Amino acid sequence: MQRLLADERRQEAERNFAVAKQAANSLVFDIAQGLRNVGELIAICVEENDRRLKPYDNRLKRPRLVPFIARLALKFIGPKKKAA
């Protein structure tokens, strides 16, 4: 009896995972369709990082390596924003 319940829970978890994975892939695809290049995506990520960290005290530890690499990449790639 317990084994049957465990199997049912596992199958339900697998179904939920498959649905969540499909939703996540769909969301990523929808976001990617609005972008023209990788530089634009990196620029959005850097802006969002700055926006989210702005309210916190500057004396607190903050992520430094990835934002630095992203900004460095933007110098070479360039965001190439869409014309409005």
N, C-alpha and C positions, 0 to 999 in steps of 0.2 A: 504494500500500500504506500509506504513512504517513498519507495523507489519510483512508483508511478507519479506521485506528486512532484518529486524532484525532476523527473523527465519532462513533465508538463511545464514546470517553471523554467527549465533550461530552454525548451522550445519557444516559450513566450518571450524570454530574454533575447533569443536569436532573432525572432520576428521584429521585436522592438529595435534591436540594433540595426537590422536591415533597413527599416523605415527611417531611422535617424540618419543613417549613412546616406541614403538616397536624398533626404531633405538637405543635408549639408552639401552634398555634391551639386544639387540644384542651385543652392544659394551661391556657392562659389562660382558656378557657371554664369549666373545672372549678373553678379558683380563684375566678372571678367569681361562680359560682353560690352559693358559701358566704358571700358578702358581701351586705349589704343596701344599702350606699350608698358613695359615694366617700370620705366622711370616714373610714369604717372602714378602707378601703384605705390612705389616707394615714397614718393612725395606725399601722398595721402597718409601713409603710415607714419611718417615723420611728423606731419602736422597733428595727427591724432595723438601721438605720443606726447608732444608738447602741450596740447590742450588738456590732456588728462592729468599731467604732472604739475601743471601751473598752480593749482590751489594749495599744494603742499609746500611746507617750509623747505627752502633751498639747502638747509643744513642736513636734511635727511639724505640717506644714501639713495641714489637713483641709478637706473640702468645707464651705462655709459658706452659699453663696447658696441652693441648692436646699433644704437642710434648714430654712433660715430661712423661705423662702416656704411650705414645707409646714407648718411650725408656725403661721405666720400664717394660712394657710388653715384650719387646724384650729380656730383661735379663732372663726372665722366659721361654718364648716360644723359643727364638732363631730363627734367620732367616733361618737356614738350607738351604744355597744356593745350587743351582743345580751344579753338577759336570760339568766342561767345557770339 
